């Protein structure tokens, strides 16, 4: 195989793997709060306590993956265009 063909095959395999991941697990952990749902804070005595709910995930600790969001958008556009 030539180098461009091998690179194309690698890119397609990566995209297929990510698509499979988005289909099986559409939600990932929130990057801001690491899936806790709140920003952890440290008190003056050194204890770790939950703070305010995370603004990015609204306290759920989960986020929608980019690939799942793109898949949902294309499904909606297709459905609205055919009906």
Biopython code that builds the backbone (N, CA, C, O; Angstrom):
import numpy as np
from Bio.PDB.StructureBuilder import StructureBuilder

atoms = [
    (1, "UNK", "N", (0.840, -1.183, 0.000)),
    (1, "UNK", "CA", (0.000, 0.000, 0.000)),
    (1, "UNK", "C", (0.881, 1.241, 0.000)),
    (1, "UNK", "O", (1.969, 1.265, 0.574)),
    (2, "UNK", "N", (0.379, 2.245, -0.651)),
    (2, "UNK", "CA", (1.112, 3.500, -0.659)),
    (2, "UNK", "C", (0.813, 4.264, 0.626)),
    (2, "UNK", "O", (-0.141, 3.952, 1.338)),
    (3, "UNK", "N", (1.615, 5.241, 0.907)),
    (3, "UNK", "CA", (1.475, 6.014, 2.130)),
    (3, "UNK", "C", (0.153, 6.785, 2.190)),
    (3, "UNK", "O", (-0.491, 6.764, 3.239)),
    (4, "UNK", "N", (-0.292, 7.471, 1.116)),
    (4, "UNK", "CA", (-1.587, 8.158, 1.201)),
    (4, "UNK", "C", (-2.774, 7.207, 1.408)),
    (4, "UNK", "O", (-3.727, 7.540, 2.113)),
    (5, "UNK", "N", (-2.707, 6.029, 0.791)),
    (5, "UNK", "CA", (-3.788, 5.062, 0.975)),
    (5, "UNK", "C", (-3.811, 4.551, 2.409)),
    (5, "UNK", "O", (-4.883, 4.366, 2.984)),
    (6, "UNK", "N", (-2.648, 4.324, 2.985)),
    (6, "UNK", "CA", (-2.567, 3.863, 4.363)),
    (6, "UNK", "C", (-3.063, 4.938, 5.325)),
    (6, "UNK", "O", (-3.754, 4.635, 6.297)),
    (7, "UNK", "N", (-2.708, 6.201, 5.051)),
    (7, "UNK", "CA", (-3.168, 7.305, 5.892)),
    (7, "UNK", "C", (-4.688, 7.455, 5.795)),
    (7, "UNK", "O", (-5.351, 7.687, 6.806)),
    (8, "UNK", "N", (-5.237, 7.326, 4.602)),
    (8, "UNK", "CA", (-6.688, 7.411, 4.425)),
    (8, "UNK", "C", (-7.397, 6.281, 5.159)),
    (8, "UNK", "O", (-8.439, 6.495, 5.778)),
    (9, "UNK", "N", (-6.837, 5.091, 5.091)),
    (9, "UNK", "CA", (-7.420, 3.955, 5.790)),
    (9, "UNK", "C", (-7.390, 4.168, 7.303)),
    (9, "UNK", "O", (-8.347, 3.822, 7.996)),
    (10, "UNK", "N", (-6.315, 4.726, 7.809)),
    (10, "UNK", "CA", (-6.197, 5.004, 9.236)),
    (10, "UNK", "C", (-7.218, 6.051, 9.681)),
    (10, "UNK", "O", (-7.821, 5.918, 10.746)),
    (11, "UNK", "N", (-7.408, 7.081, 8.876)),
    (11, "UNK", "CA", (-8.397, 8.120, 9.208)),
    (11, "UNK", "C", (-9.802, 7.534, 9.202)),
    (11, "UNK", "O", (-10.591, 7.821, 10.101)),
    (12, "UNK", "N", (-10.126, 6.719, 8.203)),
    (12, "UNK", "CA", (-11.449, 6.098, 8.137)),
    (12, "UNK", "C", (-11.687, 5.140, 9.305)),
    (12, "UNK", "O", (-12.795, 5.083, 9.838)),
    (13, "UNK", "N", (-10.678, 4.400, 9.701)),
    (13, "UNK", "CA", (-10.815, 3.497, 10.841)),
    (13, "UNK", "C", (-11.025, 4.281, 12.135)),
    (13, "UNK", "O", (-11.811, 3.868, 12.987)),
    (14, "UNK", "N", (-10.330, 5.404, 12.286)),
    (14, "UNK", "CA", (-10.498, 6.242, 13.472)),
    (14, "UNK", "C", (-11.902, 6.824, 13.528)),
    (14, "UNK", "O", (-12.535, 6.817, 14.584)),
    (15, "UNK", "N", (-12.394, 7.328, 12.398)),
    (15, "UNK", "CA", (-13.748, 7.883, 12.352)),
    (15, "UNK", "C", (-14.807, 6.819, 12.616)),
    (15, "UNK", "O", (-15.802, 7.086, 13.289)),
    (16, "UNK", "N", (-14.600, 5.624, 12.094)),
    (16, "UNK", "CA", (-15.545, 4.539, 12.344)),
    (16, "UNK", "C", (-15.554, 4.153, 13.821)),
    (16, "UNK", "O", (-16.613, 3.881, 14.387)),
    (17, "UNK", "N", (-14.393, 4.129, 14.436)),
    (17, "UNK", "CA", (-14.320, 3.820, 15.865)),
    (17, "UNK", "C", (-14.999, 4.876, 16.718)),
    (17, "UNK", "O", (-15.687, 4.550, 17.685)),
    (18, "UNK", "N", (-14.806, 6.148, 16.362)),
    (18, "UNK", "CA", (-15.453, 7.222, 17.112)),
    (18, "UNK", "C", (-16.964, 7.200, 16.899)),
    (18, "UNK", "O", (-17.728, 7.470, 17.826)),
    (19, "UNK", "N", (-17.391, 6.881, 15.687)),
    (19, "UNK", "CA", (-18.828, 6.763, 15.425)),
    (19, "UNK", "C", (-19.455, 5.642, 16.231)),
    (19, "UNK", "O", (-20.568, 5.784, 16.737)),
    (20, "UNK", "N", (-18.753, 4.537, 16.352)),
    (20, "UNK", "CA", (-19.235, 3.420, 17.158)),
    (20, "UNK", "C", (-19.288, 3.808, 18.636)),
    (20, "UNK", "O", (-20.235, 3.452, 19.336)),
    (21, "UNK", "N", (-18.278, 4.535, 19.110)),
    (21, "UNK", "CA", (-18.265, 5.002, 20.492)),
    (21, "UNK", "C", (-19.447, 5.924, 20.763)),
    (21, "UNK", "O", (-20.093, 5.815, 21.805)),
    (22, "UNK", "N", (-19.738, 6.841, 19.821)),
    (22, "UNK", "CA", (-20.864, 7.762, 19.995)),
    (22, "UNK", "C", (-22.196, 7.035, 19.957)),
    (22, "UNK", "O", (-23.142, 7.446, 20.627)),
    (23, "UNK", "N", (-22.285, 5.970, 19.190)),
    (23, "UNK", "CA", (-23.525, 5.199, 19.130)),
    (23, "UNK", "C", (-23.737, 4.395, 20.413)),
    (23, "UNK", "O", (-24.866, 4.283, 20.890)),
    (24, "UNK", "N", (-22.676, 3.841, 20.968)),
    (24, "UNK", "CA", (-22.799, 3.020, 22.170)),
    (24, "UNK", "C", (-22.857, 3.849, 23.445)),
    (24, "UNK", "O", (-23.558, 3.489, 24.391)),
    (25, "UNK", "N", (-22.126, 4.952, 23.474)),
    (25, "UNK", "CA", (-22.076, 5.796, 24.666)),
    (25, "UNK", "C", (-22.163, 7.252, 24.242)),
    (25, "UNK", "O", (-21.131, 7.901, 24.065)),
    (26, "UNK", "N", (-23.378, 7.785, 24.073)),
    (26, "UNK", "CA", (-23.519, 9.146, 23.556)),
    (26, "UNK", "C", (-23.105, 10.234, 24.533)),
    (26, "UNK", "O", (-22.905, 11.379, 24.127)),
    (27, "UNK", "N", (-22.975, 9.905, 25.801)),
    (27, "UNK", "CA", (-22.600, 10.902, 26.802)),
    (27, "UNK", "C", (-21.213, 10.626, 27.347)),
    (27, "UNK", "O", (-20.840, 9.474, 27.564)),
    (28, "UNK", "N", (-20.451, 11.689, 27.566)),
    (28, "UNK", "CA", (-19.137, 11.603, 28.174)),
    (28, "UNK", "C", (-19.128, 12.394, 29.462)),
    (28, "UNK", "O", (-20.089, 13.107, 29.750)),
    (29, "UNK", "N", (-18.084, 12.288, 30.233)),
    (29, "UNK", "CA", (-18.008, 13.058, 31.470)),
    (29, "UNK", "C", (-17.690, 14.507, 31.156)),
    (29, "UNK", "O", (-17.001, 14.813, 30.182)),
    (30, "UNK", "N", (-18.196, 15.379, 31.984)),
    (30, "UNK", "CA", (-17.963, 16.811, 31.821)),
    (30, "UNK", "C", (-16.489, 17.095, 32.076)),
    (30, "UNK", "O", (-15.915, 16.606, 33.049)),
    (31, "UNK", "N", (-15.883, 17.884, 31.202)),
    (31, "UNK", "CA", (-14.461, 18.171, 31.349)),
    (31, "UNK", "C", (-14.188, 19.202, 32.437)),
    (31, "UNK", "O", (-13.106, 19.224, 33.022)),
    (32, "UNK", "N", (-15.157, 20.041, 32.700)),
    (32, "UNK", "CA", (-14.933, 21.096, 33.680)),
    (32, "UNK", "C", (-14.980, 20.556, 35.113)),
    (32, "UNK", "O", (-14.133, 20.903, 35.936)),
    (33, "UNK", "N", (-15.970, 19.707, 35.409)),
    (33, "UNK", "CA", (-16.110, 19.211, 36.785)),
    (33, "UNK", "C", (-15.658, 17.760, 36.929)),
    (33, "UNK", "O", (-15.788, 17.189, 38.012)),
    (34, "UNK", "N", (-15.135, 17.155, 35.876)),
    (34, "UNK", "CA", (-14.675, 15.760, 35.873)),
    (34, "UNK", "C", (-15.757, 14.766, 36.264)),
    (34, "UNK", "O", (-15.466, 13.729, 36.860)),
    (35, "UNK", "N", (-17.013, 15.082, 35.927)),
    (35, "UNK", "CA", (-18.114, 14.168, 36.183)),
    (35, "UNK", "C", (-18.699, 14.249, 37.571)),
    (35, "UNK", "O", (-19.575, 13.453, 37.908)),
    (36, "UNK", "N", (-18.248, 15.186, 38.394)),
    (36, "UNK", "CA", (-18.780, 15.313, 39.752)),
    (36, "UNK", "C", (-20.097, 16.076, 39.789)),
    (36, "UNK", "O", (-20.906, 15.854, 40.690)),
    (37, "UNK", "N", (-20.329, 16.958, 38.843)),
    (37, "UNK", "CA", (-21.535, 17.763, 38.831)),
    (37, "UNK", "C", (-21.377, 19.082, 39.558)),
    (37, "UNK", "O", (-22.180, 19.999, 39.380)),
    (38, "UNK", "N", (-20.355, 19.177, 40.369)),
    (38, "UNK", "CA", (-20.055, 20.418, 41.072)),
    (38, "UNK", "C", (-18.557, 20.678, 40.997)),
    (38, "UNK", "O", (-17.755, 19.761, 40.825)),
    (39, "UNK", "N", (-18.208, 21.931, 41.127)),
    (39, "UNK", "CA", (-16.792, 22.274, 41.250)),
    (39, "UNK", "C", (-16.397, 22.026, 42.702)),
    (39, "UNK", "O", (-16.995, 22.595, 43.615)),
    (40, "UNK", "N", (-15.412, 21.196, 42.914)),
    (40, "UNK", "CA", (-14.992, 20.897, 44.279)),
    (40, "UNK", "C", (-14.192, 22.067, 44.836)),
    (40, "UNK", "O", (-13.382, 22.671, 44.132)),
    (41, "UNK", "N", (-14.424, 22.377, 46.098)),
    (41, "UNK", "CA", (-13.691, 23.472, 46.732)),
    (41, "UNK", "C", (-13.073, 22.950, 48.019)),
    (41, "UNK", "O", (-13.518, 21.950, 48.581)),
    (42, "UNK", "N", (-12.068, 23.627, 48.460)),
    (42, "UNK", "CA", (-11.381, 23.263, 49.696)),
    (42, "UNK", "C", (-11.709, 24.300, 50.759)),
    (42, "UNK", "O", (-11.589, 25.501, 50.518)),
    (43, "UNK", "N", (-12.122, 23.838, 51.931)),
    (43, "UNK", "CA", (-12.437, 24.758, 53.019)),
    (43, "UNK", "C", (-11.143, 25.240, 53.668)),
    (43, "UNK", "O", (-10.050, 24.797, 53.316)),
    (44, "UNK", "N", (-11.289, 26.142, 54.606)),
    (44, "UNK", "CA", (-10.096, 26.676, 55.291)),
    (44, "UNK", "C", (-9.380, 25.613, 56.107)),
    (44, "UNK", "O", (-8.176, 25.712, 56.345)),
    (45, "UNK", "N", (-10.124, 24.591, 56.537)),
    (45, "UNK", "CA", (-9.500, 23.534, 57.327)),
    (45, "UNK", "C", (-8.916, 22.418, 56.462)),
    (45, "UNK", "O", (-8.336, 21.467, 56.986)),
    (46, "UNK", "N", (-9.068, 22.531, 55.135)),
    (46, "UNK", "CA", (-8.487, 21.559, 54.229)),
    (46, "UNK", "C", (-9.425, 20.474, 53.760)),
    (46, "UNK", "O", (-9.012, 19.592, 53.007)),
    (47, "UNK", "N", (-10.680, 20.511, 54.183)),
    (47, "UNK", "CA", (-11.653, 19.513, 53.742)),
    (47, "UNK", "C", (-12.148, 19.857, 52.340)),
    (47, "UNK", "O", (-12.289, 21.028, 51.988)),
    (48, "UNK", "N", (-12.405, 18.829, 51.555)),
    (48, "UNK", "CA", (-12.924, 19.039, 50.204)),
    (48, "UNK", "C", (-14.439, 18.933, 50.266)),
    (48, "UNK", "O", (-14.987, 17.933, 50.732)),
    (49, "UNK", "N", (-15.099, 19.963, 49.797)),
    (49, "UNK", "CA", (-16.554, 20.026, 49.801)),
    (49, "UNK", "C", (-17.055, 20.341, 48.396)),
    (49, "UNK", "O", (-16.346, 20.964, 47.605)),
    (50, "UNK", "N", (-18.273, 19.910, 48.087)),
    (50, "UNK", "CA", (-18.833, 20.310, 46.798)),
    (50, "UNK", "C", (-19.206, 21.787, 46.819)),
    (50, "UNK", "O", (-19.699, 22.302, 47.823)),
    (51, "UNK", "N", (-18.966, 22.449, 45.714)),
    (51, "UNK", "CA", (-19.299, 23.859, 45.606)),
    (51, "UNK", "C", (-20.603, 24.039, 44.857)),
    (51, "UNK", "O", (-21.546, 23.270, 45.044)),
    (52, "UNK", "N", (-20.658, 25.046, 44.017)),
    (52, "UNK", "CA", (-21.849, 25.317, 43.216)),
    (52, "UNK", "C", (-21.968, 24.281, 42.104)),
    (52, "UNK", "O", (-20.972, 23.674, 41.710)),
    (53, "UNK", "N", (-23.179, 24.078, 41.598)),
    (53, "UNK", "CA", (-23.331, 23.165, 40.458)),
    (53, "UNK", "C", (-22.551, 23.675, 39.246)),
    (53, "UNK", "O", (-22.444, 24.880, 39.022)),
    (54, "UNK", "N", (-22.023, 22.759, 38.489)),
    (54, "UNK", "CA", (-21.239, 23.098, 37.307)),
    (54, "UNK", "C", (-22.135, 23.790, 36.283)),
    (54, "UNK", "O", (-23.241, 23.326, 36.006)),
    (55, "UNK", "N", (-21.657, 24.896, 35.724)),
    (55, "UNK", "CA", (-22.461, 25.635, 34.757)),
    (55, "UNK", "C", (-22.461, 24.959, 33.389)),
    (55, "UNK", "O", (-23.418, 25.116, 32.631)),
    (56, "UNK", "N", (-21.435, 24.231, 33.066)),
    (56, "UNK", "CA", (-21.366, 23.603, 31.748)),
    (56, "UNK", "C", (-22.332, 22.420, 31.626)),
    (56, "UNK", "O", (-23.018, 22.285, 30.613)),
    (57, "UNK", "N", (-22.389, 21.568, 32.644)),
    (57, "UNK", "CA", (-23.239, 20.377, 32.569)),
    (57, "UNK", "C", (-24.502, 20.507, 33.403)),
    (57, "UNK", "O", (-25.291, 19.565, 33.473)),
    (58, "UNK", "N", (-24.708, 21.651, 34.035)),
    (58, "UNK", "CA", (-25.888, 21.921, 34.865)),
    (58, "UNK", "C", (-26.019, 20.932, 36.017)),
    (58, "UNK", "O", (-27.130, 20.563, 36.398)),
    (59, "UNK", "N", (-24.893, 20.505, 36.570)),
    (59, "UNK", "CA", (-24.897, 19.636, 37.736)),
    (59, "UNK", "C", (-25.106, 18.164, 37.444)),
    (59, "UNK", "O", (-25.207, 17.369, 38.378)),
    (60, "UNK", "N", (-25.176, 17.775, 36.179)),
    (60, "UNK", "CA", (-25.392, 16.364, 35.848)),
    (60, "UNK", "C", (-24.087, 15.576, 35.757)),
    (60, "UNK", "O", (-24.085, 14.362, 35.960)),
    (61, "UNK", "N", (-22.998, 16.239, 35.459)),
    (61, "UNK", "CA", (-21.713, 15.562, 35.344)),
    (61, "UNK", "C", (-21.495, 14.886, 33.999)),
    (61, "UNK", "O", (-20.458, 14.256, 33.792)),
    (62, "UNK", "N", (-22.438, 15.001, 33.092)),
    (62, "UNK", "CA", (-22.345, 14.367, 31.781)),
    (62, "UNK", "C", (-22.505, 15.423, 30.703)),
    (62, "UNK", "O", (-23.110, 16.469, 30.936)),
    (63, "UNK", "N", (-21.967, 15.153, 29.531)),
    (63, "UNK", "CA", (-22.107, 16.044, 28.386)),
    (63, "UNK", "C", (-22.360, 15.193, 27.154)),
    (63, "UNK", "O", (-21.999, 14.017, 27.110)),
    (64, "UNK", "N", (-22.984, 15.801, 26.154)),
    (64, "UNK", "CA", (-23.251, 15.093, 24.906)),
    (64, "UNK", "C", (-21.981, 15.142, 24.058)),
    (64, "UNK", "O", (-21.381, 16.204, 23.893)),
    (65, "UNK", "N", (-21.580, 14.004, 23.528)),
    (65, "UNK", "CA", (-20.389, 13.967, 22.679)),
    (65, "UNK", "C", (-20.649, 14.711, 21.374)),
    (65, "UNK", "O", (-21.783, 14.769, 20.896)),
    (66, "UNK", "N", (-19.598, 15.275, 20.808)),
    (66, "UNK", "CA", (-19.705, 16.054, 19.580)),
    (66, "UNK", "C", (-20.232, 15.206, 18.421)),
    (66, "UNK", "O", (-21.054, 15.678, 17.635)),
    (67, "UNK", "N", (-19.776, 13.977, 18.310)),
    (67, "UNK", "CA", (-20.232, 13.099, 17.233)),
    (67, "UNK", "C", (-21.713, 12.757, 17.358)),
    (67, "UNK", "O", (-22.414, 12.662, 16.351)),
    (68, "UNK", "N", (-22.193, 12.572, 18.584)),
    (68, "UNK", "CA", (-23.609, 12.280, 18.781)),
    (68, "UNK", "C", (-24.452, 13.505, 18.459)),
    (68, "UNK", "O", (-25.540, 13.381, 17.897)),
    (69, "UNK", "N", (-23.957, 14.683, 18.810)),
    (69, "UNK", "CA", (-24.674, 15.913, 18.490)),
    (69, "UNK", "C", (-24.767, 16.103, 16.976)),
    (69, "UNK", "O", (-25.813, 16.502, 16.464)),
    (70, "UNK", "N", (-23.682, 15.820, 16.260)),
    (70, "UNK", "CA", (-23.689, 15.937, 14.799)),
    (70, "UNK", "C", (-24.638, 14.906, 14.174)),
    (70, "UNK", "O", (-25.353, 15.218, 13.222)),
    (71, "UNK", "N", (-24.643, 13.690, 14.704)),
    (71, "UNK", "CA", (-25.534, 12.650, 14.206)),
    (71, "UNK", "C", (-26.995, 13.026, 14.423)),
    (71, "UNK", "O", (-27.822, 12.836, 13.531)),
    (72, "UNK", "N", (-27.317, 13.554, 15.596)),
    (72, "UNK", "CA", (-28.686, 13.976, 15.894)),
    (72, "UNK", "C", (-29.118, 15.117, 14.985)),
    (72, "UNK", "O", (-30.258, 15.146, 14.521)),
    (73, "UNK", "N", (-28.206, 16.065, 14.726)),
    (73, "UNK", "CA", (-28.529, 17.187, 13.859)),
    (73, "UNK", "C", (-28.803, 16.722, 12.435)),
    (73, "UNK", "O", (-29.757, 17.180, 11.807)),
    (74, "UNK", "N", (-27.974, 15.815, 11.918)),
    (74, "UNK", "CA", (-28.192, 15.331, 10.552)),
    (74, "UNK", "C", (-29.469, 14.497, 10.454)),
    (74, "UNK", "O", (-30.162, 14.552, 9.438)),
    (75, "UNK", "N", (-29.789, 13.728, 11.490)),
    (75, "UNK", "CA", (-31.047, 12.973, 11.491)),
    (75, "UNK", "C", (-32.245, 13.918, 11.469)),
    (75, "UNK", "O", (-33.212, 13.686, 10.743)),
    (76, "UNK", "N", (-32.177, 14.987, 12.269)),
    (76, "UNK", "CA", (-33.269, 15.952, 12.320)),
    (76, "UNK", "C", (-33.433, 16.659, 10.984)),
    (76, "UNK", "O", (-34.556, 16.835, 10.511)),
    (77, "UNK", "N", (-32.329, 17.064, 10.373)),
    (77, "UNK", "CA", (-32.410, 17.725, 9.060)),
    (77, "UNK", "C", (-32.991, 16.794, 8.006)),
    (77, "UNK", "O", (-33.796, 17.211, 7.173)),
    (78, "UNK", "N", (-32.580, 15.539, 8.046)),
    (78, "UNK", "CA", (-33.094, 14.564, 7.078)),
    (78, "UNK", "C", (-34.587, 14.324, 7.290)),
    (78, "UNK", "O", (-35.362, 14.282, 6.334)),
    (79, "UNK", "N", (-34.982, 14.166, 8.558)),
    (79, "UNK", "CA", (-36.380, 13.916, 8.860)),
    (79, "UNK", "C", (-37.263, 15.109, 8.470)),
    (79, "UNK", "O", (-38.352, 14.921, 7.928)),
    (80, "UNK", "N", (-36.800, 16.329, 8.743)),
    (80, "UNK", "CA", (-37.579, 17.519, 8.395)),
    (80, "UNK", "C", (-37.615, 17.729, 6.884)),
    (80, "UNK", "O", (-38.581, 18.288, 6.363)),
    (81, "UNK", "N", (-36.603, 17.300, 6.192)),
    (81, "UNK", "CA", (-36.570, 17.485, 4.740)),
    (81, "UNK", "C", (-37.388, 16.472, 3.973)),
    (81, "UNK", "O", (-37.812, 16.747, 2.850)),
    (82, "UNK", "N", (-37.620, 15.300, 4.555)),
    (82, "UNK", "CA", (-38.346, 14.255, 3.837)),
    (82, "UNK", "C", (-39.823, 14.217, 4.170)),
    (82, "UNK", "O", (-40.599, 13.603, 3.439)),
    (83, "UNK", "N", (-40.229, 14.854, 5.250)),
    (83, "UNK", "CA", (-41.659, 14.824, 5.622)),
    (83, "UNK", "C", (-42.336, 16.086, 5.244)),
    (83, "UNK", "O", (-43.535, 16.237, 5.479)),
]
sb = StructureBuilder()
sb.init_structure("model")
sb.init_model(0)
sb.init_chain("A")
sb.init_seg("    ")
for serial, (resi, resn, name, xyz) in enumerate(atoms, 1):
    if name == "N":
        sb.init_residue(resn, " ", resi, " ")
    sb.init_atom(name, np.array(xyz, "f"), 0.0, 1.0, " ", f" {name:<3s}", serial, name[0])
structure = sb.get_structure()
